[in-house]
Amino acid sequence: MLMFGVGESLTAQTLNGRVLELNENGDTVAVRAAALQWLHTPTGTYSGVDGSFSLQRAKTDTLVVTFPTYQPDTLVVNRSQNDITVLLSHAHALAEVSIVARDGSYISTQPILTTVISHEGLRRAACCNLAESFESTVAVDMEYADAITGARQISMLGLAGIYSQILLENVPFIRLLSHQFGLGFMPGSWMESISVSKGVASVSNGYEAITGQINVDYKKPETNYERLFINLYGNSMGKGELNLTSRFKVDKNDKVQTMLMLFAGDQFVKMDMNKDGFMDMPRSQQINVMNRWDCKSNSVWRGRTMLDFVWDNRVGGQTGYSPDGFNPSLEHYGVHIDNKKFDFITKNGFLLKGENESIGTIVAYTGNWTKALFGARNFEANQQSAYVNILYSNKFGKKSQHKLTAGGSLQYDFFDWRQVYQNPQQPTLSRTDELVPGVFAEYCYIIDPKLVLMAGMRLDYNFYYNQLYWTPRVHLKWQATDNLSFRASAGKGYRTAHWTAENMSLLTSNRQFLYQGTEMQRPEEAYNFGVSMVQQFNLPGGKSSFSLDYFYTTFVNQTIIDLDQDIHYIYVYNLNGSFNGTGNRSRSHSVQAELTLRPFTRFELLLAYRYNDVRYMTGGVMREKALMSPHKGIVNVNYSTRYDRWKFNVNLQVCGPQRLPDMSLNPEAHLPEKSPAYCLLNAQITKKFRRWEIYAGGENLTNYKQKNPIIASDDPFGENFDATVIYAPISGIMGYLGVRFTLK
């Protein structure tokens, strides 16, 4: 399989680029000696040691790429595209696939329905971090979790982001304690691409992905051109950021390379645009440092190691609040949150004697420490996690049409939290010590060049719950024609709910969590089914596409966070248990349609719509999920002048009404049953020079703001105070300006 990305060049008569391969661990590595030749011409070349090539243009725009063990494939390279990246992938691929130019985002050709947001697509908006990287897709919804902490959360298929697995280069990364703020710990300038897959994922990545998977690829020293990259950003809300990445070669033979990545951000100014006495955004500071190493020994071993440390401190609440450590203030309501997170990841691949035989290992450790104050309530949490995954992979058959991936994994999570509210002598405590070993196998069969089947099974045993997890998953792709493909998937997933840590934003109210039921909280368990269709067609500006998909999720058990039953308590209970009864259902229907048009060169129009119907049963009644917009649409327009010297990007989002939690018994809450629909408009202009880029833009240009987002803001220590009913932005128009510098 070949994937094709677009970059820049100033030499119109020469095509420059690199040939990379996606290996079994999901990493991109340089490919040497790949043949590239213009169709029906003698003009051609080979890729060098680092995968790079330079090829003189010919009369034809059709480029043939050939490499051993891959079927020869063709790419259509438009005249406006002068710097490309060719990505080879054996992973679960069809033998031959027609590939075209791709700009901001595209649908991958693998059997699992996956949308890839490219490096170019990430630059179409400020994209300061992962939470802000999904403006141009309806597959992932992003919203603020509350009106005080500044935390952002995502959802897929109408369900909370905790049901989606978030990976860093195919390693579980955002889990447990980092669900609330961790999306802001992944800087946008470090990213090479984001892959968003819907439905159940491969069993090799674990049992947790139920609604989808988000895999982030950071820049890598082996495949990244940039010796130095700097991004400076500032906005009208008083926020400033610095991003820096730098690549170094440790030895002359390129066997050891390293990269240093740095992020520093500060919200300098207190803003209260709605004049309710509370800061619209918390004063925040963040330092994020990563060092990564790429090593290889001939063609037998290759390793990648990453070390990352994040410190994030934020102070919010009333404008007059000044923190005194984590001691509650008697005069002003304040929120003070201090997060520290350390990650160590090492991935190694070893080639065995067989032609397509290899072993891969992944070892990861995460330490996350949180200390927080919410008004009169203290909260502390500590997470220690270790992850080991060993994968064996081999291909067999005359044309390598059979592929087997098998292995074992171990997930260990130590997690404890402590909450003090009103009475320091009676804190609420919780501790889990969870050990889950597992084994898995996945078989991929290319039935013919147009049909591929991928089926997997994993078995895991959770010692904390004394429960065996069995996780079957199957994916099917049929390439009906060169431009028409169909996919189907089905499978199962499990996860452990840590309801206080994963819903920390709910502490910005004077409600108390109350677990209901005589039985122990049980693991969440769900099935997911999906079908999709992708139709591609040619327009004068390039390949265009229309996609349509439907996914259904149904829960065997779910931890319900009930905001409707009592205005002073947040009820937590099992979907089926002593409190809610048995025979209850919780399910999600999700439909999405997306049309991408390229009517002329360097112009792209994206139209997308999605509908979610999410309901769960409580008290014998099916209730629509609160604070979830069933209807959402996007119009995205992108245009660039020749050589990308100017780029123009406009994004319009239309969000439909949302059911609001039942606050009828709260005398301070004057909320309708449903929120109004609203529109958000974002735009950006980029001017490109040889090594510099200057970009300027605006967000929420329609200036839509939720009125009175904080209930009882004049009495924050009273029983009716609540800052968690947020369905729209709470601040108005925001302008920003940034500068990027690249030294290659």
N, C-alpha and C positions, 0 to 999 in steps of 0.2 A: 504494500500500500504506500502511496506517496501523498504527502500533504505539502501544500505550497503556500508560502507567505510572501508578503510584499514589503520592500524597504525603499531605499532611495539611492540615487546615483546621479552624477552630473555628466556622465559620458554617454550620450545617446546611442553611439554606435557600438558600445560594448556592454555585454550582460555580465554582471558580477554576482557572486553568491557563494553559498556553502551547501554541502550535502551532509546531512546529519541522519543518524539512525536512532529510532526509539527502541531501546533494549527491553529485556524482560522485566526489569525493575522500574520501567517507566521513565528512565533517564535518557537524555539526548547525548549522543557521542558523535564525534567527527567520523566521517567515512572517507577513506582514502581509495583512490583509483576507481571511482565511479565514472562511467563513460557518459558524456553529454554531447549530443550531436543534433544539429538542425535536420529535420525530416527531409529526405531526398536531396541532401547536399553533402559535400565532403567536409564541411566545416564542423569541427568538433574539438573536444579537449577532455582531460581527466581531472578529477579533483585531487588536490594536494594532500599533504600529511594532515593538515588541520581541516580538511574538507573543503577548502576554498577553491574557487575556479574563476577564470576570466575568459569569456568567449565572445569572439567577434559576431556581430549580428549578420543574419542572412536575409534573403527575401521572404522566407517563410517565418511564421510566428510559432510553429509547432516544434517543441523540443522533445527529443527522445532521451530518456534516462535509463541506463542499463547498469546492473550490478549483480554479481553472482548470488544465486539463491533467490533472486527477485525476478518476477516477470518484467520484461521491458514495458515501460509506460510512457505516455506522452503528456506534455503540459502545453497549454496554450498561453504564451507569454505576450501580453499586449505591449505595444511600442512604448507606452508610458511607464512601463515597469522595467527598471534597470538594475535592481538589486533584489535577489530572491533567496529564499531558503527552501531547499528540498528536503523533506523529512521522510525517511524510509521507515516502515514499521511492519514487522511480521506479526505483531500481537493481534491475534483473533481477526486477521484480515482476510478479505477475499483475494483470490489469486490475481485478478486484474480489476482495476477501478479507474474510471476516467476522472482526472483531476483538473481543476481550473484555478484561476487566480483568486486569492482570498485577501480581504482587507481587514476590517475591524473585527468581524466574527464570522464563523462558518460552522456548518454541521459536519462533524467528523464522519468518516466512512466506516468506522467500526460498528459491530453489531449493537452495542449499547448506545442508545440515543444520546449523543453528546454534542453540546454546543461549545466551541472553543472561542474565547475572547482573546484576540491576539495582542501582541505588544502595541501594535498600531491602534487597536481598538481601545486599549487602556488610556492612550494619550488623547482621546477625543473629549475627555473631561478631566477635571483636576485629579480624581481618583486618588485621594490622599492615602487610602487604606482599602482593605478588602471590602469593608462594609459599604463603601461608596463606589464600587466597581460594577454595579449591576443596573445602572440607569437605562441602558439600551436593550434590556431584555425583560420579558414578562415571566420568564421561567423562575426567577428569584425575586421575591418582594422584600423591600427593605423599609423599616420604619423605626422611629424612636420608641424605646421601651417605656419611657416615662418623661416627665417634664423637668427633671432636675439633674439626673446623673449624666446625661449626654450619651448614654449607652444606646447602641443600635443593634437591632436584631433582624434576622432574615427568616423567611418562610419559603417552603417549596410545596407545591401541590396543595396549598392552603393550610398546611400543617407547620408548626413551629420548626425553627432551624435545628433544634435538638434531634429531630428525626432524620436529618441529613448528615452525612459523614463529611467532615472537612479535613482534607489531607494536605500536607506539604510534601510534594514530590512522592506521592503514593505512600506516605507515612501518616497515620492518624495524628492530628495536630491540635485541633480545637475540640477539647473534651472537658466535661465536668465543670470545674471552676472557671475555666476560660470561656465558657459559652456566653457569658454576659458581656464581657468587654474584649474578648480575644480577637474579634474581627478587626478591631482598631489596632491590634498589635502586628498586623501584616502590612507593611508600607507598600503603596502602589508602585513606587519607583523601583522597588526591588523585583517586581514581578516581570516574568517573561511572557506568561500566558495563564489563563484560567480555563479549566475544562469543567463544564457543568453537565453532568449526566443525570437523567431523570429515571426514576424507578429504582429497582434493586440493582446493586453493582456486582462486581466479581466477588466470588467467595474468598479469593486470596487476600482481600483487604479487611476481612473480618465479617462479623454478623450484624453490625450496628446500622448500616445504611438501609433505611426503609423507604424514604421518599426520593432519595437521590444522593449524589456525591459531588462535592466541589473539590477539585484537585488544583492546587496552586503550584506553578513552576516558577522558582526564583531564577535569577540570572546565574549562570554557571561559568567558572573561569575557563573551561575548555571550549565552550561554544559562544561566549559573549565577545563581541568585537571591542567593547569599550574598555580602554585602559583606565579612564577616569570619567565618571558621570556625576554631575552636580545638578540638583533641582532645588531652587529657592521658591517659596510660595508664601503669599500673604493675602488675607482677605479683609473685608470691611468690618467683620465682627471682632477684629483684633487678634486674629490667630496668625502665627508665623511658623513655618516649617523649613527644615533643611534635610535634604536627602543626599547621600554620597555613596557611590560604589566605586571600588578600585580593584583592578585585576593585576596580579603579579605572577611572573614566571620564576619558579624557584631554581630550576635547572635548565640547561641549554637544550636538552632533549625533549622538553615539554612533558616529562613523565610526572612532574609534581607542579601543580599550579594552585594558587590561592586567591581568594577574593575577600576583601573587607567591605562590609556594608554598614552604614550608619544612618540613623534617623534621630532627629531632635525636633520636638514640637512644643509650642507654648501658647496657651490662650491667655494673652496679656491683659485683656480688658473685661471688666464686668459689664454685661449688657442686660438691660431690662426694657425691651421695646414695647411690651404690652402693659407696662406700668402696674404690675401686680405685686411689686416688692420682692420678686424672686428673680435670680439670674436666669436668663434664657438658656445659657450654656455655662457649665461649670468652669471655673478657672482650672486649667489642667496643664501639667507638664509631663512629657514622656521622653525617655531616652531608650533607644533600641539599637543594640550592636550585635552583628553577626559576623563570624569568621568561618569560611568554608574552604575545604581543601579537596582537590581532585587529584587522585594518584592512579598510576597504571604501571604494570610491569609487562612489557612486550604485548602480546595479545591474549595472555592467560588470565590476568587479574586486573580488575579495575575497582577503585574504591572512592567513595565520596563521604565526607564527614562535615557536619555543621554544628556549630556552637552558637547559641543565641541567648541573649539576656535582655529582658525588658523591665524597665521601671516606669510605672504610670501612677501619677498622683493627681487627684482631682478634688476640688472644693466647690460645692454648690450650695444652693439654698437661698435664704434671704440675702439681699445685697449688703446688709449690715453685719453679716456673719463673718467672724474672724476665728479660725480654728485655734483651739488650745489643746494640741495633741488630738486625742480622740475622746476628750471629755465633753459631755453634753453642755450646751450653752443654755443658760436660764433666760436669756433675753431674745435670742434669734434662733430660728430653725436653721440648722446646718447639716450638710452632708459632706463627709470627708472620707475618701476611699483611697487606699494605698495598695497597689498591686505590684508584686514582684514575680517574675516568671523566668525560669531557666530551662532551656531545651538542649539536649545532646542527641544527635542522630548520626549514625554511621551505617552506610550501605556498601556492601561488597559483592562483586560478581566474579565467579570463577568458571572458565570454560573447561569442560571435560573432554574426554577422548572422542566422543561422538561428534559428528559434524554440526548438529544443532542442539547439543546437550550442554546444560549449564546448571549451576547452583547459585542462588542469590541469598544473601543474609541481610537482615535489617535489625538493628539494635537501637532502641531509643529510650531516653529518660526525660521526664518532665517533673519539675518542682514548681509549685505555684502557691504563693502565700498572699492572702488578702486580709487586710484589717480595715474596718469601716465603721463609720458612725452615721446613723440615719435619725436625725432629730434627737430623741431621748433613747435610742436603741443602738446598742453596740453589736457588731457582728465580726467574727473572726473565722477564718477557714484555712485549712492546710491540705494540699493535695500532693501526693507522691506517686508517680506512675512509672511503670517500666513496661516495655513492649519488645518482644522478640518474634521475628518471623523468618522462617527458613523455607525457601522455595526451590524445588527441583523442576526443571523444564526440559522437554525433549520433543522433537518432531520426528515422525516416521511415515512410511509410505513412499511410493514411487515419486510423487510430486510434493512430498512433505505436507500432504493434506490432513494428516492427523497430528494433533498437538496435545500433549498432556502436561499439566502443571499440578504439582502436588507438594504438600509440605505440612509443617506444624507451626503453631503460634502459641505465645503465652502473653496474656495481659494481666498485669497486677496493678490494682488501684487501692492506695490507702487514702482515705478521705475523712476528715473530721471537721466539724464546725460547731461554733458556740455563739449563742445569741443571748443578750441580756436586755431585758425590757422592763422598766419600772422597778423591779425588785432585783438588785444585784446578787442577793443571796439565793435566788432561785433561777439560775440560767437554764436555757434550753440547750441540750447537748445532743449530738449525734455523731456516730463513728461507724464507718464501714471499712472492712478489710477484705477486698475482693480479689480472688485469684481465679483466673479462667484459662486453663490450657485447652488447646483444640487442635484438630487435624482437618485437612481439607484436600479435595481433589477436583480438578476442573478439566474437562475434555472438550476440545474444539475440533470439529470435523467440517472440512470444506467439501461438501457433498458434490458440488460441481462448481465451475467458476462463478456461478451466480447465486449460490445458496450456501450459507454457513450456519452451523448449529453450535452453540456453546452451552454446555450443561455442567453444573457444579454442585457439590454437596460439602458441607462442613459440619463437624460435630464438636461442640464445646461443652465443658462441664464447669458450671459456676458453683464453687465450693461455698460461697456465702449463702446462696439460696438452696444449695443441694439440688440443683436442677440441671438436667441435660438439655442443651440447646441443639436442635437439629435444624439446619438452614439449607434447604434446597433452593437453587436458582437456575433459571434457564433463559437463554436469549436466542432469538432466531432472526436472521436477516436474509431477505430475498431481493436480489438486484434484478428486478423484472425486466428493465431495459437499461441502456447506458445512463439514462437520466432519471429513472424512476426506481425507488427502493421502498420496501416495506420492512418494518421491524415489529417484533412482539417479545414481551418479557413477562416473567412471572417468578415470584419468589417470596421469601420470608425474611424477617429480621427481628432482632431482640435489642433491648437496651435497658440499663438500670437508670431509674429516675432519681436525681438528687434535687428535690423540688424546691428547697430553699435557695441553694446556690445557683440553680439554673433560672430562678425567678427572683433574683436579688432586687431587681427594680421595684417589685411589689412592696418592698420595705419602705418606699417613699410614700407610704400612707400610714395611718394609725390603725390599720387592720392587723390582726394577728393570724398567723397560720394555725390551723386546727386540723389535725389528722383524724379522720372519722373511720371507724371500723374496728372490729375486734381482731381481725386477722392481720398478719404481717403484710406490709407493702410488697407487692409482687413485681417481677420484671415486666416491662412492657413488651408486647408480642403482637406482630401485625403481618398481614399478607399484602403484597402489592402486585397489580397486574397492569400491563400497558400495551398499547398498539400505536404505531405511528406510520406516517407516509411522508416521503420527501420527493418532490418533483423539481428537477432542474430544467432550465431552458435558456436559450441564448438571446441576448439583446445586444444592440450595438456597443454598449459600454462594458459588456462582460457577462459572465454566467450569472443568471438570476435563479431564484428558487422560491418554492412554496412548500410549507410544511404544515402538517396537521397531526396532532397527537391527543390521546386520551389515556388517563391513568386513574385507577381505582385502588384505594387503600382501605382495608378493613382491619379493625383491631380485635384480637382475642382478649387482650387486657391492655388497659391504658391507665396511667395515673392522671386523674381528673383534677385540674386546678379550677375550682368553682368560684367565680366572682359574683354570682347572681343570688345565692341563697340568703346571705346576711351581709349588711353593709359594714359590720364591725369585724367580721372574720373572713378568712380565705379558707374554704373547706377543701381538704385534700383527701381523696379516697380512690380506691380501685374501681374501675368501671363495673366490674362484677365482684361483689363481695357483700359483707354483712350490712353495710350502710346503704348501698345503692341497689341491692338486690342482684339477682342473676338474670341471664338472658338479655342483657343490655347490649346495644350496638353502638359503635363509633366508626364513622366511615367518611371518606372523602372522594368526591368526583372532581376531576380536573380536566378541562379541555383547553387546548391552545392552538391558535392558527397564526402563522407568520408568513409574510410575503416580503421578499427582498428583491428590489428592482434596480438594475443598472442601465437606464435608458441611453446614456451616453457616457463617454470616457470621463473618469474621475468623479462621477456623480453616483450616489447611492441613496436609495429611499427604502426605509424599513417601516412596515406596517404590521403591528402585532396586536392580538387580542387574546385574553384568557378569561375563563370562567371557572370559579371554584364553588363547589357546594359541599360544605363541611359541617357535619352535625354529629352530636353525641347524645346518648340517652341518659337522662337523670330523672328519677322519680317517675319512671314509666313514660316520659315525654321526650321526643326527639327535639333537641334545642340547637339552633344555629350557633356556630362558634362566634364568640364576641370579638370585636376589633379585627375583623378580617373582611376585606373588600371582595365580594364575589366577582365583581366586574372590574377589569383593568385593561386599558388600551395604551399603546405607544405609537407615536409617529416620530421617526428619527431620520434626519436629513443630513447628509455629509457630502461636501464638495471640496475638491482641492484643485489648485491651478497647476500648471505644468511644473514638473520636478518637485511638487509639494511645497512650493515656496510660500503659498498661502493655503490655510485649511480653515474651513467653516463647518461648524457642527451645531445642530439645533436638535433638541430633544423635548418632546411634549408628552406628558403623562396625564392620562385621564383616569381618576380613581372613583369608583362607584360608591354608593352608600354602604355603611358598615353598621351591623347591629352593635349597640352599646350595652355594657353590663346594666343590669337592673339596679338603678340607684333611686328608685321611687321613694324609698323610706328615708333617704338622706335629705333633710330639709335644706341643705346648702347646695344640693346638686339640682341644677335646672337643665336637665339633659333630655333631648327627644329620644324616642325609641331607636331611631337610626340617625347616623350622621349624614350631613349633606354630601353630595358629590362635589368634586373639585378638580382643578387642573393645575399642573406644575409645568413651568417652562424653564428650561436651561439652555444656555448657548455659550459657545466658545469660539474664539478666533486665534489662530496660531500663525506666526510669521517665522519662517525658517531661513536660517543663514547656513554657512558651511559647518560651523561647529556650535552655533547657538540657536536656540528657539525661544521666542517670547510668546507667551500665551496669556490671554485675558478673557474673562468670562463672567457670567452671572448665573446664579441659581435662584429658583423661585421668583422668576421675573414677573409672574402674575400676582405676586405679593399676597398669596393666600395664607391666612393664619387662622389657627383654631382659636376661637374666642374663649376666654376664661378657662385655660387648660388645667388649672389647679383648683380643685374644689375646696372651699373654705380657706383660701389663701390668707385671709385676715386673722385666722385662728389656727395656726399650724400645729399647736399642741392639743387641740380639741379632738374629740372623737370622730368628727365628720371630715377631717382633713384627708385628702386623697389626690395624689399627683400622677396616678397611673392610667387614667382614662384618656389616652392620646390616640387620635385617629388622623392627624394632619400636622404640618409644621407649626411650630409655635413662634418662629421668628420669620421676618419678611424677606425682602430682597437682599441678597448677599452678592457682592462683587468680589472678584479676586484677580490677582496678577501673579504671574510666575515666569521664571527664567530657567531654561535647561542648557547645560553645557556638556558637550560630549567630545572626548579626545580618544580617537581610535588608534 
